[in-house]
Amino acid sequence: MAVELNEIEEAEVELEQWLVEQAENDIPEVVLVGLLRDYADDIEQLGYVSRMWGRNNR
């Protein structure tokens, strides 16, 4: 499945907005980095984003 450049840019903007919101809510940046690394590792191992993540109440 090909991803268009505008889709990548849109996802990047949304991620940046989410990260800023979390930082403004006093979530330490080191925590955010850890979360991103953990999810990146999971995605790398699975080869995809688990659709079940959106259904879990973390």
HELIX and SHEET records of a PDB file:
HELIX    1   1 LEU A    5  GLU A   24  1                                  20    
HELIX    2   2 GLU A   29  LEU A   46  1                                  18    
HELIX    3   3 TRP A   53  ARG A   55  5                                   3    
END                                                                             
